[in-house]
Amino acid sequence: MNKAIQGLLAAALLLFAAPAPSSAQSYPGGQIRLIVPVPAGGVTDTMARIVAQRLGEALNQNVIVDNRPGGNYSVGVQAVARAPADGLTLLVAPDSPITANPHLFGKLAYDPIKELTPIIVLCRITPIVVVNEAVPARSIKELIALAKKEPGKLNYGSYGIGSYSHLSMEDFKKRTGADIVHIPYRGAAPASSALLANTIQMLILNLSSIEAHEKAGKVRILAAAGAKRAAARPDLPTVAEAGVPGFSTTAWFALFGPANMAPDLVTKIHADVAKALDAPQTREFFVKNSFERVDANPAQFKELIAQDSRHWSALIKQVGAKLD
């Protein structure tokens, strides 16, 4: 074999032995679209627009927010699950379609574990229990007494079947024996509007989403619904402190991609979004809106999903909320 052929073979071997170019090196390389599986308005949509703005500024590119409500989040989730794993189509969603829906529905149009890639937790909310001002209850104990005195008269709203606002209220009913009718809505914004109109009498949602209406005298916040008192309202007792021992709830919102994303691409998007979340403007927004920053890498995020999946699975079995 002459030296020229040997040289060509050696070059070819080096070419095949060289690692493939990192998929993160050329990212984004196209239009980024954030799919939101709920209507505009509410925490999910708000977080998507914050990420879109800050991420767009960092990448010097317009990031599109695409609202695709329907099917208890399945329309939006499936749109991302079926997209190429290039990081251009991402999902901004609450925890419920990922951790609760697989246990709630007998048949689900998607598999969140197999078809999605967890990238980063965007925030955790500060949940509270709020009633319309027409409800003659000024505490959790008075609300329970009223619901028992007039069973089936009070309605509570949720952001959809399987959302934390639904399952947590069913837990509340189970623990207290209160008979309160569930009316599901397609997102937090229409549920809040229904509360203000007194179509529903009570709701669990993020503090900042309703606080201005409390100041206007349209609603009354009764308690913090989390495991601890809200930093913004330390005088507000938790539901557990107010007479329902063991009750607490929370919800987080996060960014996901399709399955089989390259690890280096996940790392890059996680880092880019983390910078956006840590920007002074975003931190200020978090404080103003009672959002809590959750610092978790992709591996820790997967563990959070596993933990919460076990929690909601047990609660769904306990309250008998299984659906076909």
C-alpha positions as CSV (number, residue, x, y, z in Angstrom):
1,M,0.0,0.0,0.0
2,N,1.6,3.3,-1.1
3,K,2.0,6.2,1.2
4,A,-0.8,8.3,-0.5
5,I,-3.4,5.6,0.2
6,Q,-2.2,5.1,3.7
7,G,-2.6,8.9,4.3
8,L,-6.1,8.9,3.0
9,L,-7.1,5.9,5.2
10,A,-5.6,7.6,8.3
11,A,-7.5,10.8,7.6
12,A,-10.7,8.8,7.1
13,L,-10.2,7.0,10.4
14,L,-9.6,10.3,12.2
15,L,-12.8,11.7,10.6
16,F,-15.0,8.8,11.8
17,A,-13.3,8.7,15.2
18,A,-13.9,12.4,15.8
19,P,-16.9,13.2,18.0
20,A,-20.0,14.5,16.3
21,P,-20.4,18.3,16.6
22,S,-22.4,19.3,19.7
23,S,-26.1,19.9,19.0
24,A,-25.8,22.8,21.5
25,Q,-23.1,24.6,19.5
26,S,-25.5,25.7,16.7
27,Y,-28.6,26.2,18.9
28,P,-31.1,27.7,18.3
29,G,-30.6,27.7,14.5
30,G,-34.3,28.3,14.0
31,Q,-37.5,29.8,15.5
32,I,-38.1,28.9,19.1
33,R,-41.7,28.2,20.0
34,L,-43.0,27.8,23.6
35,I,-46.2,25.8,23.6
36,V,-48.6,26.7,26.5
37,P,-51.4,24.1,27.0
38,V,-53.8,26.7,28.6
39,P,-55.5,29.9,27.4
40,A,-53.7,33.3,27.7
41,G,-53.8,34.6,31.2
42,G,-52.9,32.8,34.5
43,V,-49.5,31.8,35.9
44,T,-48.6,29.2,33.1
45,D,-49.0,31.8,30.4
46,T,-47.4,34.5,32.4
47,M,-44.3,32.4,33.0
48,A,-44.1,31.4,29.3
49,R,-44.1,35.1,28.3
50,I,-41.4,36.0,30.9
51,V,-39.2,33.1,29.6
52,A,-39.9,34.1,26.0
53,Q,-38.9,37.7,26.6
54,R,-35.8,37.1,28.6
55,L,-34.6,34.1,26.5
56,G,-35.3,36.1,23.3
57,E,-33.1,38.9,24.7
58,A,-30.3,36.6,25.6
59,L,-30.4,34.8,22.2
60,N,-31.1,38.0,20.2
61,Q,-34.1,36.3,18.7
62,N,-37.9,36.5,18.9
63,V,-39.3,33.6,20.9
64,I,-43.0,32.8,20.1
65,V,-45.6,31.9,22.8
66,D,-48.2,29.5,21.3
67,N,-51.3,28.9,23.4
68,R,-52.9,25.5,22.7
69,P,-55.5,24.7,25.3
70,G,-57.8,21.7,25.3
71,G,-58.0,18.1,26.3
72,N,-56.9,18.6,29.9
73,Y,-53.5,19.9,28.6
74,S,-53.1,17.0,26.2
75,V,-53.4,19.2,23.0
76,G,-50.3,21.3,24.0
77,V,-48.4,18.4,25.5
78,Q,-48.8,16.2,22.4
79,A,-47.7,19.1,20.2
80,V,-44.3,19.1,21.9
81,A,-44.1,15.3,22.3
82,R,-44.4,14.9,18.6
83,A,-42.0,17.7,17.7
84,P,-38.3,17.2,16.6
85,A,-35.9,16.9,19.6
86,D,-34.0,20.0,18.4
87,G,-35.1,22.3,21.3
88,L,-37.1,24.6,19.0
89,T,-40.5,23.4,20.3
90,L,-40.7,23.5,24.0
91,L,-43.5,23.1,26.6
92,V,-44.3,25.5,29.5
93,A,-46.7,23.7,31.7
94,P,-47.8,23.2,35.3
95,D,-47.0,20.0,37.2
96,S,-50.5,18.5,36.9
97,P,-50.3,17.1,33.3
98,I,-47.0,15.6,34.2
99,T,-47.4,14.2,37.8
100,A,-51.2,13.9,38.3
101,N,-52.9,13.2,35.0
102,P,-51.2,9.8,34.4
103,H,-52.8,8.6,37.7
104,L,-56.1,10.5,37.2
105,F,-57.1,9.3,33.7
106,G,-57.5,5.7,32.7
107,K,-56.4,6.6,29.2
108,L,-54.0,9.4,28.5
109,A,-53.1,10.6,25.0
110,Y,-49.4,11.0,26.0
111,D,-46.8,9.5,28.3
112,P,-45.0,12.4,30.1
113,I,-42.1,10.2,31.2
114,K,-41.4,8.6,27.9
115,E,-42.3,11.5,25.6
116,L,-41.0,14.6,27.3
117,T,-37.6,15.8,28.6
118,P,-37.6,17.8,31.8
119,I,-35.4,20.9,31.4
120,I,-35.9,23.4,34.2
121,V,-38.4,24.3,36.9
122,L,-39.5,27.9,36.3
123,C,-41.2,28.7,39.6
124,R,-43.4,27.5,42.5
125,I,-46.5,29.5,43.5
126,T,-47.9,30.8,46.8
127,P,-51.4,29.2,46.9
128,I,-54.2,30.7,49.0
129,V,-57.9,29.9,49.6
130,V,-60.1,32.7,48.5
131,V,-63.9,33.2,48.5
132,N,-66.2,35.7,46.9
133,E,-67.1,38.6,49.2
134,A,-70.7,37.5,49.2
135,V,-69.8,34.3,51.1
136,P,-70.6,34.9,54.8
137,A,-67.4,33.2,56.0
138,R,-64.3,35.0,57.4
139,S,-62.3,32.0,58.3
140,I,-61.7,28.4,57.2
141,K,-63.7,27.1,60.2
142,E,-66.7,29.4,59.2
143,L,-66.4,28.2,55.6
144,I,-66.5,24.5,56.7
145,A,-69.5,25.2,58.9
146,L,-71.3,27.0,56.1
147,A,-70.7,24.2,53.6
148,K,-72.0,21.6,56.1
149,K,-75.1,23.7,56.9
150,E,-76.0,24.1,53.2
151,P,-74.5,21.1,51.5
152,G,-74.1,21.4,47.7
153,K,-74.9,25.1,47.7
154,L,-71.3,26.4,47.4
155,N,-69.3,25.8,44.3
156,Y,-65.5,25.8,43.9
157,G,-63.6,26.3,40.7
158,S,-60.5,24.7,39.3
159,Y,-58.3,25.2,36.3
160,G,-59.3,21.8,35.0
161,I,-59.8,18.2,36.1
162,G,-56.5,17.0,37.6
163,S,-55.1,20.4,38.4
164,Y,-53.8,21.1,41.9
165,S,-56.8,23.4,42.4
166,H,-59.1,20.5,41.8
167,L,-57.3,17.7,43.6
168,S,-56.5,19.8,46.6
169,M,-60.1,20.9,47.1
170,E,-61.2,17.3,46.9
171,D,-58.7,16.6,49.6
172,F,-60.1,19.6,51.6
173,K,-63.6,18.1,51.2
174,K,-62.4,14.7,52.3
175,R,-60.7,16.0,55.4
176,T,-63.6,18.2,56.5
177,G,-66.7,16.4,55.2
178,A,-67.8,19.5,53.4
179,D,-70.1,19.2,50.4
180,I,-68.9,21.7,47.8
181,V,-69.6,21.3,44.1
182,H,-66.7,21.3,41.6
183,I,-66.9,23.4,38.4
184,P,-63.8,23.0,36.2
185,Y,-62.6,25.8,33.9
186,R,-59.9,25.9,31.1
187,G,-57.3,27.7,33.1
188,A,-56.8,30.1,36.0
189,A,-58.0,33.2,34.2
190,P,-61.6,32.0,33.5
191,A,-61.8,30.5,37.0
192,S,-60.8,33.8,38.6
193,S,-63.4,35.6,36.5
194,A,-66.0,33.1,37.6
195,L,-65.0,33.8,41.3
196,L,-65.4,37.5,40.8
197,A,-68.8,37.0,39.2
198,N,-69.8,34.7,42.1
199,T,-70.5,31.9,39.7
200,I,-68.2,30.0,41.9
201,Q,-67.8,30.9,45.6
202,M,-64.2,29.7,46.3
203,L,-60.9,28.9,44.6
204,I,-57.4,28.0,45.4
205,L,-54.9,30.0,43.4
206,N,-51.7,32.1,43.5
207,L,-51.8,35.0,46.0
208,S,-50.8,37.7,43.5
209,S,-53.5,36.6,41.0
210,I,-56.3,37.8,43.3
211,E,-54.8,40.1,45.9
212,A,-55.7,43.3,44.1
213,H,-59.4,42.2,44.0
214,E,-59.2,41.7,47.8
215,K,-58.1,45.3,48.2
216,A,-61.1,46.3,46.1
217,G,-63.4,44.4,48.4
218,K,-64.5,41.8,45.8
219,V,-63.0,38.7,47.4
220,R,-61.8,37.6,50.8
221,I,-58.6,35.6,51.3
222,L,-59.1,33.1,54.2
223,A,-55.8,31.2,54.5
224,A,-52.5,30.2,52.9
225,A,-52.9,26.8,51.3
226,G,-49.2,25.7,51.4
227,A,-47.3,23.9,54.1
228,K,-46.1,27.2,55.6
229,R,-47.3,30.8,55.8
230,A,-46.8,33.0,52.8
231,A,-43.7,35.3,53.1
232,A,-45.8,38.2,51.7
233,R,-48.6,37.6,54.2
234,P,-47.1,36.2,57.4
235,D,-50.3,37.1,59.3
236,L,-52.4,34.8,57.2
237,P,-52.7,31.3,58.8
238,T,-52.3,28.2,56.8
239,V,-55.3,25.9,56.1
240,A,-53.8,23.4,58.5
241,E,-53.4,26.0,61.3
242,A,-56.9,27.2,60.6
243,G,-58.6,23.9,61.4
244,V,-57.7,21.3,58.7
245,P,-54.6,19.4,60.1
246,G,-52.4,17.8,57.4
247,F,-53.7,19.9,54.5
248,S,-51.3,21.6,52.2
249,T,-50.8,22.0,48.5
250,T,-48.5,23.7,46.0
251,A,-47.9,23.8,42.3
252,W,-44.9,24.4,40.1
253,F,-44.4,25.4,36.5
254,A,-41.6,24.1,34.3
255,L,-40.0,23.9,30.8
256,F,-40.0,20.6,28.9
257,G,-38.8,19.4,25.5
258,P,-39.6,16.4,23.4
259,A,-38.0,13.0,24.4
260,N,-34.5,12.1,23.3
261,M,-33.0,15.6,23.4
262,A,-29.2,15.6,23.4
263,P,-27.9,16.1,27.0
264,D,-25.7,19.0,25.9
265,L,-28.7,20.7,24.4
266,V,-30.7,20.2,27.6
267,T,-27.8,21.7,29.6
268,K,-27.5,24.7,27.3
269,I,-31.2,25.5,27.4
270,H,-31.3,25.0,31.2
271,A,-28.4,27.4,31.6
272,D,-29.9,30.0,29.3
273,V,-33.3,29.9,31.0
274,A,-31.7,29.9,34.5
275,K,-29.9,33.2,33.5
276,A,-33.2,34.6,32.4
277,L,-34.8,33.6,35.8
278,D,-32.0,35.1,37.7
279,A,-32.1,38.4,35.9
280,P,-32.9,41.3,38.2
281,Q,-36.1,42.1,36.3
282,T,-37.3,38.5,36.7
283,R,-36.4,38.4,40.4
284,E,-38.3,41.6,41.0
285,F,-41.3,40.1,39.1
286,F,-41.1,37.0,41.2
287,V,-41.3,38.9,44.5
288,K,-44.2,41.1,43.2
289,N,-46.2,38.0,42.1
290,S,-45.4,35.7,45.0
291,F,-43.5,33.2,42.9
292,E,-40.7,31.2,44.4
293,R,-37.5,30.4,42.5
294,V,-36.7,26.6,42.4
295,D,-33.0,26.0,41.9
296,A,-32.8,22.4,40.5
297,N,-30.7,20.8,37.8
298,P,-32.3,18.5,35.2
299,A,-31.5,15.4,37.4
300,Q,-33.0,17.0,40.5
301,F,-36.0,18.1,38.4
302,K,-36.6,14.4,37.4
303,E,-36.5,13.5,41.1
304,L,-39.0,16.2,41.9
305,I,-41.3,14.8,39.2
306,A,-41.0,11.3,40.7
307,Q,-41.7,12.6,44.3
308,D,-44.8,14.6,43.2
309,S,-46.0,11.8,41.1
310,R,-46.1,9.6,44.1
311,H,-47.9,12.3,46.1
312,W,-50.6,12.9,43.6
313,S,-51.1,9.2,43.0
314,A,-51.7,8.6,46.6
315,L,-54.1,11.6,46.9
316,I,-56.0,10.6,43.8
317,K,-56.6,7.1,45.2
318,Q,-57.6,8.6,48.6
319,V,-60.2,11.0,47.2
320,G,-61.4,8.6,44.5
321,A,-60.9,11.0,41.7
322,K,-60.0,8.5,39.0
323,L,-61.5,9.3,35.6
324,D,-61.9,7.3,32.3
